[in-house]
Amino acid sequence: MESTMTEVPPAERPAGLLALAHLLPRPTAFVFGGGGSWGALHWGILRALSETDIRPDLVVGTSVGALNGAITAADPEHSAEILGQLWPSVTRDQVFPGGILSALNTLRTSHGWLYDSANLEQYLASRLPVSTIEDLRIPYVAVATDFEDGTRVEIDSGDLLSALLASSAIPGIFPWIDRDGRRLVDGGLVSNVSTDIARKRGAASIVVLDCGLFGVSPRLTDSIIDILAQTVAIQSRQQVIHDLAGCLDVPVLWLAGPELISTNQLDFSHTIPLADAAYTASRQLLHSLAGSGPLSPGLYGGPALVGEDPRIAGSARSPQP
C-alpha cells in the first residue's frame, strides 16, 4: 500500500546530545538492512545515534532489520536501550530450535523448510510493543518478497507480527507466510537495504543502518556456510548498489560495523563484540560530521565495495567544513 510520509515533529531531546540533525534535510528515514545474527550491529549503531539528536520520521526494515526497525518505530528515543535488553538474550536455539536433527526431521515431514517458525513467532510476540503497524509512533515499512512472482512487497499496515515473520522467512529455512493472498518470504531476496523505498515515500535524507552483507572475503574456504554466505554477499551488494544509485539526489548517511565479519549469520554468540564494533565505527563517522555545513546530496560513509562502484563513486562525499 502506498503512503505519503509527513514529517514528524521532533520530540523533546535530552540536553548534551551531539547536534547533527540540522545537517540532514527532513523528513529523515532510517533504513535497516537484513543479516541474521549480524542484526546486533543495529544495536551498536543505534547506541551511537542515541548520542546525537538525529531521529527518524520514517523507518524501513528488511528481515532482522524489520524487527529492529519496528522497535525503533515504536520508541525512537529509547530503541538502543530496548535492543540492549533484547539482543544479548538471543540464542541460536531460540531462532533455530532443536539443531540439525530437528531440522532434518522437519524437512522430511514438510518438504519445504528446515525449521518451523513457531518458536520464532512466540519469541517475537513476547517482545513486540504493539500488535499493529498503525500503533507504531513512526511510519514504518517491512520489506518482503512475493515467492510466487518475485516482486517486492512493502508492508505498511496491519498485523505487525506476521509482517516481521514474512520479512524474515528465509526460503528453505522457515515457512513462507500467507498474508493478503500472497506467499511472502524474506525481503532480502530482492531488496536487502531498501533506500529507494524511503526515497519514494518522501525522505529528504536517509540514514542506513547496515548489517554488513557485502563480502568479498579474501580467504574463502570450502565450508558450505561460507560458500552460501559469499553468494548472499555478492547478490546483496548488487541489490544495494541498484537501490542506492537512484537515491543519491539526497544525503545518504551510511552507518555500519566492520567491513568484513568473521562470524556467520546463524551464530548468535558474538552479539556484544559486533555491537561494540558498530558503535565505535558509527560514533567515529557521526563525530566527523560535527561542525559540517548542511550535507549536500550523495553518500557519506558506506562499505568500500559499494562506494567504489562506478555507479556510486562519483557521489561519495566527505564532511563539509
N, C-alpha and C positions, 0 to 999 in steps of 0.2 A: 504494500500500500504506500503510495506516495504521500509525503507530508511536507509541509512548509515549516522550516525552523524559524522560530522567533528568538531573539536574544533574551537570555535570562538575566535579570538584573543581578549584579554582584551582591553576594551576602556580606555581612559584616565580617571583616577579617581580623584575626589577632594582630596586635602590634608586632613589629620586628621582622616581618616577612621580607624577603628579597623582592623588591619591586621590579617585576618584569612584565606584568600583564599589559602595561601600556605599550609594549613593543609589538604586541600581536593584535591585529585588527579583529574586532568581534563581529559576528559570533565566532567562537573558538571551538573546534571539535577535538575530542580525544579519540584516537583510533587505536584499538588494542588488537595486536596480531595474535595468531594462534601458535601453539608449540608444545602442547602436553605439559610435562613437568617443568619445562622452561618458563611456564607462566609465573613461576616465582620471581622472575625478573621484573614483572609488573609491580610487584610489591616494593622492590627496591626503587624503581623509577618513581612510583607514587610517593615514597618517602622523600625523595629529592624534590618533587614538585610541591609537596606539602610545606616546604620551607620557603616557597615563593607565593605570590598572590595569583598565579595562573590557575584558573578553574574552567571547567568545560561548560559550554552551552548545548553541546550535543555529544553523545557517546555512541561509537560504533565498535562492535566487537565480533571476532571470529573464534570459534572453538573455545579453548580455555580463555581467550580474550573476551568472549561473550560473558562468561561468568565474572571475571574481574571487572569488566566494564559495567555489568549490572550492579555490582556492589558500589562502584563509583557513581553511577547514575542515581542510586538510592540515597547516597550520603557523600557528596563530593568533598566535604570538609574533613571527614574522618575515614575515608576509604583506606588510606595507608595503615591506620591503626587497626581497622577491621580485618584487612588482609593479613596483617601481622599476627592476628589471633588465629586466622584460618589456615594459612599456608604451612606453618611448622607442624600442624597436626595431620596433614595429609600423608597417607602412606600408599604404597603401590597396591596393597590388598584392598584398600577402600575403593580404588578405581578399577583394578583388575583382580577381582577376588578369586581365590582358590588355586592360583598358579596354573601351570601349563596343563596338568592333568584335567583340571576342571574345564579349562578352555577346550581341550580336545573332546571331552565328553559333550560339551555344548555344541561343538561343531558336528558331532555325529548325530545329534538329535535335531538340530535346527537347519543344518546345511547352508547357513547363511552368515554366521558370525561366531567369533570365538568367545565373547563374554556377553552374558545377559546384562542389561543396563539397570536392573532393579536396584543393585547396590549403589550405583552412582546416583540414581534417581532419589533414593532415600537420603543419601548424603547431602545432595544439593537442596532437597526440600527442607532439611533441618536447618539450613543456613541462609536461605533466601529471606530478605527482609520484607518482601511484598509478594503478592500472588500474581499480579498482572503488570504488564509493561506500563499501562496507564497510571499505575500507582507510583512509579518512579518519579523522582523530583526533576530529572533532566531527560529531555527527549533521547530516545535510545533505539538502536537498531542492532539486532542479532543477525549475522550472515550465515546462511545455509545454502545447500545445493540440492536442486531437484534431481534425484537419482535417475529418473526416467529420461529426462531430456537434457540434463547437464546445465541448465540455466541457474544463474544466481538468484537466490530468494532473500529478500530483505524483510525480516520480521520486526515490525514496529508497533504491534498491538496484540492484545490477547494474553493468553496464559504464558507466564514467564518461564516456568519450569520446562514446559515442552519446547519452548524456543531455545533454551540452553542445551537440552538434550539433542535437539535436531542439529544445532550448530556444531556440536562436538561428536556426532555419531560417525566415527571413522569407519568407512565401509570395510566389512570383513572382520572388524574388531567388535563394534557394537551394532545392534539392530538399528535400521532406519526408523524414523519417527513419522507416523501418519498424522498429517496436520493439514487442514483445509483442502482435503482431497489429493494431497501430494505426498510422495515418499521422500522425506528430507534426510540428508546426510551432512557430514562435516563441510562447512563453508570453505575450509582451506583448500578443497579440491579446485576451486575456481577463483578464489579471492582471499588470500590469507591476511593481507593488510589493506583494507578497503578504503583507501584515501579518496578514491573517486566518488564513493557513496557520500562521504562527508562533504565533498565539494558540491555535488549535485544537490544536496539538501541545504545549501546556503552558507556553508562555513567560509569565513573570510580569512581564517588561518587554521592550521592543522597541527596538532601535536601527536606524533606517532609514538606509541609505547610498544617497542619491538620485542619479539621473542627469539630472535637470533637464528632464524631458519635460512641461512644464506650460504654455508659452506664457502668455497670448496676446501675440504680438508686436505692439507698437503701430504698426509700419510694415511692412505686408505688401507684397510685390512680386508680380509675375505669374510669377515663376520656378516651374517645376513642382516643383522640390525644396522651395522654401519653402512652396508650397501643400500638398504632401504632409506636410511636417514639421508645419505648423499643424494639419492634420487629425489626425495622430497625437497631437499635444499635447492637443487637445481631448478626444479619445477616452480618452487615458491619464489625464487629470485626473479624468474621471468614474469610471473604474475605481478609482483610488486613493481617492477620497472614499468610494465604496461599501465598499471593503475596510477602510478605516481606521475608518469610523464604528462598526463592530462590535468594535473593539479598544480603545476608549478607557476601558475599565474597568481598564486597566493603564497605567503610564507609557510613553509613546512618545517617544523622543528622535530627532528628525529632523535629520540632518546632510546638508549639501548644498553646492553651489558657488554661482555667480551665479544670480540669479533668471531672467535671460534670457541665452542663449548665442548669440553671433553666428555661430558656425560651424555646419555641418550635420553630421549623424550619420555621414556617409560620409567625412568629412575627418579623417585621422589626423595632420595636420601641426601640430596645436596641443596636443599632449599635455602638454607642460611647463607652459604658462600655465594650462590647465584644471586640472591637478593642483595647481598653486600656489594658484590662486584657491579651490579646495575646501579645501585645507589651512588657509588663512588664515581662511575663514569658519567652518569646523568648530572650529578651535582657539579662536576667539573665543567660540563658543557653549559649548564644553566648559569653558573657564575661567570663564565667567559662572556656572557651577554650583558652583564651589568655595565652600565654606562654607555651602551649602544643607543643609537637612534632607532626609530621605528624600523622594523625589519622589512626589507623590500622582498618582493616575490622571489621564491627559489628555495633550495634545500639547504638546511642547516644541520650539520651532523649527518648521521647515517652510515651504514656499512660501506667500506671502501669498494666492494664488488658492485654495489649499486651506484654509488656516487661517481665511479669511474666509467660507467657505461656511457657510450656516446649519446644516448638519448637523454641522459641526465646531467652529464658532466658540465655542460655549459650553464646549468642553473645552480651549481654548487656555490654556496655563499659563505662568507665569514662575518663575524660580528662587525657592525659598522660603528666606529667611534663618533 
